[in-house]
């Protein structure tokens, strides 16, 4: 069955879900404060270290409402959450047949990030009441994922080409809200390319690859143009290289800097390594199992970045160019440039250790994508991943086009992309990993329903019914 336009409310359950969403997000808007958190300042001041869309939204609201901008921001973010959550609930329950209990479960799971994050995140943030990109990114991600899932399951009845273009543009838009969401462009390419292969449209695969390249080029150029108009600096988003250098400093030794040609820059690197070791933040101090080592790395990552790398780079940049924090935007550009230069000079002999630590960091991301890294829950995460892999294989053996199995494969692709894309530079904190948690458990429900239905059909056939 193809997805067709239908009534806003199909049954009583839809009315209850819609009302519940208004109550939940209405409560957030009316009774919970809006918080500016650690990253808010950079968005509020249109820093070149942040992607442009959310910064532009905040600029518009502060121009219109001044210091009271948080009220319309909270209203916008909570309304968007209501619309996107109900839309995805409606879409999934159109694509898959659920009984009333599972339909209710689907709605509850979709709001779970908004309920879990205040407890799981160190900041205690409420997503829709925070001056952070997640306030709009999670909601738009729901719509993007629902549209791409519909395409993957071949449920669009009309205008499939326009849907593909719309999803592509939304992928670019999401990547300009938060850098880690560049994975959306890659996932769009993979899913759309697979659909072309499935439909026998092999010649169009080249168009998909070209479109993907144009998406990355377009995203970069739009960001540069935005930064030029805001600050007069025609640059892409900076700050990623000091973060990836933090991961390398965690592993490297003083002698690894021999390839750095500039003597003062080499001295700055040696000071960084010395400080990391002095504060007990290096890999040598990591102990325990896989997750404990990942948590140790995470606990020191920002200290290495902001308290060790940045001051040493600033001292070097001030000596060489006379640029100080009074010209902060240009200072950020130089920090990015020289962090990259150090990384390139030092990474050589550290590649094996860097890759090993990369997967250590990722392990925590995989746990947090489906659970909280506390008590027995990491073991639960491993068990549930094994269970879904087994269910996928069983369902695909019965029907290679199993909708629920392909749904879960899609979600696993999203999780892998998010985890591996994030781990290369920064720690996999909960608010980065929460995007795919609802999709994972809803996909799991669809597999259980399909597996149960197939068992019933098999039983009826065996009994001659």
C-alpha positions in Angstrom: 0.0 0.0 0.0 1.3 3.5 -0.9 1.1 6.4 1.4 -1.9 8.6 0.6 -3.3 11.8 1.9 -5.8 11.1 4.7 -7.5 12.8 7.5 -5.6 14.5 10.2 -7.2 12.2 12.8 -7.9 8.7 11.7 -9.1 7.3 15.0 -9.5 8.2 18.7 -5.9 7.2 19.4 -4.7 10.0 17.1 -6.7 12.5 19.1 -5.2 11.3 22.4 -1.7 11.4 21.0 -2.1 14.9 19.6 -3.6 16.1 22.9 -0.8 14.4 24.9 1.8 16.2 22.8 0.2 19.6 23.4 0.1 18.9 27.2 3.7 17.8 27.4 5.3 20.5 25.3 2.8 23.1 26.5 4.0 22.3 30.0 7.6 22.8 29.0 6.7 26.1 27.4 4.6 27.5 30.2 6.3 26.1 33.3 9.9 25.3 32.6 12.6 27.9 32.2 14.6 28.3 29.0 18.4 27.8 29.6 21.4 29.2 27.9 24.1 26.5 28.1 27.7 26.2 27.3 27.5 26.5 23.5 24.7 29.1 23.5 27.1 32.1 23.5 28.7 31.2 20.2 25.4 30.8 18.5 24.1 34.0 20.0 27.1 35.9 18.7 27.3 34.2 15.2 30.7 32.7 15.8 32.5 31.1 12.8 32.9 28.1 15.0 29.2 27.2 14.7 27.0 26.3 11.8 24.8 29.2 10.5 21.2 28.2 10.6 20.5 28.2 14.3 22.8 31.3 14.8 20.7 33.1 12.1 17.4 32.1 13.8 18.7 33.5 17.2 19.9 36.7 15.4 16.4 37.3 14.0 14.7 36.6 17.4 17.1 38.8 19.3 16.6 41.6 16.8 12.8 41.3 17.2 12.5 40.6 20.9 15.8 41.7 22.5 16.6 40.0 25.8 13.1 38.3 25.8 14.0 36.2 22.8 13.8 33.0 24.8 10.0 33.2 24.9 9.4 33.0 21.1 12.3 30.6 20.8 10.7 28.2 23.3 7.3 28.6 21.6 8.8 27.9 18.2 10.8 24.9 19.4 7.9 23.3 21.3 5.5 23.8 18.5 7.9 22.3 16.0 8.3 19.3 18.4 4.5 18.8 18.5 4.2 19.0 14.7 7.2 16.7 13.9 6.5 14.1 16.6 2.8 13.8 15.6 3.8 13.7 11.9 6.3 10.9 12.4 3.9 9.0 14.7 1.2 9.3 11.9 3.6 8.3 9.2 5.0 5.2 11.0 1.5 4.0 11.9 0.5 4.4 8.3 3.5 2.4 7.1 3.1 -0.4 9.7 0.1 -2.1 11.2 0.1 -1.7 15.0 -2.4 -2.7 17.6 -3.6 0.2 19.9 -1.0 -0.7 22.6 1.9 -0.6 20.1 0.5 2.7 18.6 0.6 4.3 22.1 4.0 2.8 22.6 5.2 4.4 19.4 4.0 7.8 20.5 5.7 7.5 23.9 9.0 6.3 22.4 9.0 9.3 20.1 8.8 11.7 23.0 11.4 9.8 25.1 14.4 12.0 24.1 12.5 14.9 25.6 11.9 12.9 28.8 15.3 11.1 29.1 17.6 14.0 28.4 16.8 16.1 31.5 18.0 13.1 33.5 20.8 11.7 31.3 22.5 14.9 30.3 24.9 16.5 32.8 23.3 19.9 32.1 19.8 18.6 32.9 18.6 20.3 29.7 15.1 20.2 28.3 15.7 19.9 24.5 12.9 22.3 23.5 13.8 24.8 26.3 17.5 25.1 25.5 19.3 27.6 23.4 21.0 24.8 21.5 20.7 23.3 18.0 18.9 20.2 19.3 15.8 22.5 19.9 15.1 22.4 16.2 17.4 19.8 14.8 15.8 16.8 16.5 12.3 17.8 15.2 13.5 18.3 11.7 15.5 15.0 11.9 12.2 13.2 12.7 10.7 14.6 9.5 13.8 13.8 7.4 14.0 10.2 8.7 10.3 9.6 8.2 10.5 10.8 4.6 13.6 8.8 3.8 12.1 5.7 5.4 9.0 6.1 3.2 11.3 6.3 0.2 13.2 3.2 1.2 10.0 1.2 1.6 8.8 2.4 -1.8 5.6 3.8 -0.3 5.4 7.1 -2.2 2.6 6.9 -4.7 3.3 10.1 -6.7 6.0 12.7 -7.3 8.8 10.4 -6.1 11.5 12.6 -7.8 10.3 15.7 -6.0 10.3 13.8 -2.7 13.9 12.7 -3.3 15.0 16.3 -4.0 13.1 17.6 -0.9 14.8 15.0 1.3 18.2 16.0 -0.2 17.6 19.7 0.5 16.5 18.9 4.0 19.7 16.9 4.5 21.7 20.0 3.5 19.6 22.2 5.8 20.2 19.8 8.8 23.9 19.7 8.1 23.9 23.5 8.3 22.2 23.4 11.7 24.7 21.0 13.3 27.9 19.7 11.6 27.5 16.1 12.7 24.3 16.0 10.7 26.4 16.0 7.5 25.8 12.3 7.9 22.3 13.0 6.6 23.7 13.8 3.2 25.6 10.6 3.1 22.7 8.5 4.3 20.5 10.2 1.6 23.0 9.1 -1.0 23.1 5.5 0.2 19.3 5.1 0.5 18.5 6.9 -2.7 21.2 5.0 -4.6 19.9 1.7 -3.2 16.4 2.6 -4.3 17.7 3.3 -7.9 19.3 -0.1 -7.9 16.1 -1.8 -6.6 14.0 0.0 -9.2 16.5 -0.9 -12.0 17.3 2.8 -12.7 21.1 2.3 -12.8 21.9 5.3 -14.9 20.4 7.6 -12.2 23.0 6.4 -9.6 25.5 8.8 -11.2 23.1 11.7 -10.7 22.8 10.7 -7.0 26.6 10.8 -6.6 26.9 14.1 -8.4 24.0 15.6 -6.4 25.8 14.4 -3.2 29.0 16.2 -4.2 27.0 19.3 -5.0 25.4 19.1 -1.6 28.7 19.2 0.2 30.0 22.0 -2.1 26.8 24.0 -1.7 26.8 23.5 2.1 30.4 24.8 2.3 29.9 27.8 0.1 26.6 28.8 1.8 28.4 28.7 5.1 31.4 30.7 3.8 29.0 33.3 2.4 27.1 33.6 5.7 30.4 34.0 7.7 31.6 36.6 5.2 28.3 38.6 5.6 28.4 38.3 9.4 32.1 38.8 10.1 33.9 39.7 6.8 35.7 36.3 6.9 35.1 34.0 3.9 35.7 30.8 5.8 33.9 27.5 6.5 33.0 26.6 10.1 36.1 26.3 12.2 37.0 24.6 15.5 37.0 21.0 14.4 40.8 20.6 14.1 41.5 21.5 17.8 38.9 18.9 18.8 40.5 16.1 16.7 43.9 17.2 17.9 42.6 16.6 21.5 42.1 13.0 20.6 45.6 12.7 19.2 47.2 14.5 22.2 45.5 12.0 24.5 47.7 9.3 22.8 50.9 10.9 21.7 54.3 11.5 23.3 56.7 14.5 23.2 59.1 12.9 20.7 56.2 12.4 18.2 56.5 16.2 17.4 59.8 15.9 15.7 58.2 16.4 12.3 56.9 19.8 13.2 59.3 22.1 11.4 58.5 25.4 13.1 60.5 25.3 16.4 58.1 27.5 18.4 55.1 25.4 17.2 57.0 22.3 18.1 57.6 23.7 21.6 53.9 24.5 21.9 53.1 20.9 21.1 55.6 19.6 23.6 54.1 21.9 26.3 50.6 20.5 25.4 51.8 16.8 25.8 53.6 17.7 29.0 50.5 19.3 30.5 48.3 16.4 29.4 50.6 14.0 31.2 51.0 16.2 34.2 47.2 16.4 34.7 46.8 12.6 34.3 44.7 13.0 31.2 46.6 10.7 28.8 45.7 7.2 27.7 48.4 5.9 30.1 46.0 6.7 32.9 43.0 5.0 31.4 42.0 1.8 33.2 39.1 -0.6 33.3 36.9 -2.1 30.6 36.1 -0.6 27.2 33.4 1.7 28.4 35.4 2.9 31.4 38.3 3.8 29.1 35.9 5.7 26.9 34.4 7.5 29.9 37.9 8.4 31.1 38.7 9.9 27.6 35.4 11.8 27.6 36.0 13.3 31.1 39.3 14.9 29.9 38.5 15.8 26.3 37.3 19.3 26.8 40.1 20.0 29.3 42.7 19.0 26.8 41.0 21.1 24.1 40.1 24.3 25.9 42.6 24.4 28.8 45.7 23.0 27.2 45.5 23.2 23.3 43.8 26.6 23.0 46.1 28.6 25.5 49.3 27.1 23.9 48.1 27.9 20.3 47.0 31.4 21.4 50.5 32.1 22.8 52.1 30.9 19.5 49.6 32.9 17.3 50.1 36.0 19.4 53.9 35.8 19.0 53.7 35.1 15.2 50.9 37.4 14.1 50.0 39.6 17.1 46.4 38.3 17.0 44.8 38.1 20.5 41.4 37.4 21.9 40.4 41.0 21.0 40.2 39.7 17.4 38.6 36.5 18.4 37.2 35.3 15.1 40.6 35.5 13.3 42.1 33.8 16.3 39.7 30.9 15.9 40.8 30.6 12.2 44.5 30.5 13.2 43.8 28.0 16.0 42.1 25.7 13.4 45.0 26.2 11.0 47.8 25.3 13.4 45.9 22.5 15.2 45.6 20.9 11.8 49.3 21.4 11.1 50.3 19.7 14.3 47.8 16.9 13.7 49.3 16.2 10.2 52.8 16.2 11.6 52.1 13.9 14.5 49.5 11.5 13.3 51.9 9.3 11.2 53.2 6.8 13.8 50.1 7.2 15.9 47.6 5.9 13.4 47.2 2.5 14.9 46.6 3.9 18.4 44.4 6.6 17.0 42.2 4.1 15.3 42.0 1.9 18.4 41.0 4.8 20.5 38.5 5.8 17.8 36.6 2.6 18.3 36.9 2.9 22.1 35.1 6.3 21.9 32.6 4.8 19.5 31.7 2.0 21.9 30.2 4.5 24.3 28.3 6.1 21.4 26.7 2.8 20.4 25.6 2.2 24.0 24.2 5.7 24.3 22.3 5.4 21.0 20.0 2.8 22.6 20.5 3.1 26.4 22.2 5.0 29.2 25.7 4.0 30.2 24.9 3.2 33.8 24.6 0.1 35.9 23.7 -3.0 33.8 22.4 -1.0 30.9 25.5 -1.3 28.7 25.1 -5.1 28.8 21.4 -4.6 27.9 22.6 -2.5 24.9 24.9 -5.3 23.7 22.0 -7.9 24.1 19.5 -5.8 22.3 21.9 -5.2 19.3 22.4 -9.0 19.1 18.7 -9.6 19.2 17.9 -7.1 16.4 20.6 -8.6 14.2 19.1 -12.1 14.7 15.6 -10.8 14.0 16.8 -9.1 10.8 18.3 -12.3 9.5 15.2 -14.3 10.4 12.8 -11.9 8.7 15.0 -11.4 5.6 15.2 -15.2 5.2 11.4 -15.4 5.2 10.9 -12.3 3.0 13.9 -10.4 1.5 11.7 -7.3 1.3 10.6 -7.4 4.9 9.6 -3.8 5.7 10.5 -4.0 9.4 13.9 -5.6 8.7 14.7 -2.8 6.2 13.5 -0.3 8.7 15.9 -1.6 11.3 18.8 -1.7 8.7 18.0 1.9 8.0 18.2 2.8 11.7 21.4 0.9 12.2 22.9 2.8 9.3 21.9 6.0 11.0 23.4 4.9 14.3 26.7 3.9 12.7 26.9 7.1 10.8 26.1 9.3 13.8 28.5 7.4 16.1 31.5 7.1 13.8 31.0 10.6 12.5 31.0 12.0 16.0 33.8 9.9 17.5 36.4 11.1 15.0 36.5 14.6 16.7 34.5 14.7 19.9 33.0 12.6 22.7 29.6 10.8 22.1 27.6 12.7 24.7 24.0 11.8 25.2 22.4 14.8 23.4 24.4 13.9 20.2 23.3 10.2 20.3 19.7 10.7 21.3 18.5 11.3 17.7 18.2 7.6 16.7 17.1 6.1 20.0 13.3 6.3 19.3 13.7 5.0 15.8 15.6 2.0 17.0 13.0 0.9 19.5 10.1 1.6 17.1 11.8 -0.4 14.4 12.3 -3.2 17.0 8.5 -3.1 17.7 7.8 -3.4 14.0 10.1 -6.5 13.7 8.4 -8.1 16.7 4.9 -7.6 15.2 6.0 -8.9 11.8 7.8 -11.9 13.3 4.7 -12.7 15.5 2.4 -12.4 12.5 4.6 -14.7 10.4 4.5 -17.3 13.2 0.7 -17.1 13.4 0.4 -17.6 9.6 2.8 -20.5 9.8 0.7 -22.1 12.6 -2.5 -21.6 10.6 -1.0 -23.3 7.5 0.2 -26.2 9.6 -3.2 -26.7 11.1 -4.9 -26.4 7.7 -6.7 -23.2 8.4 
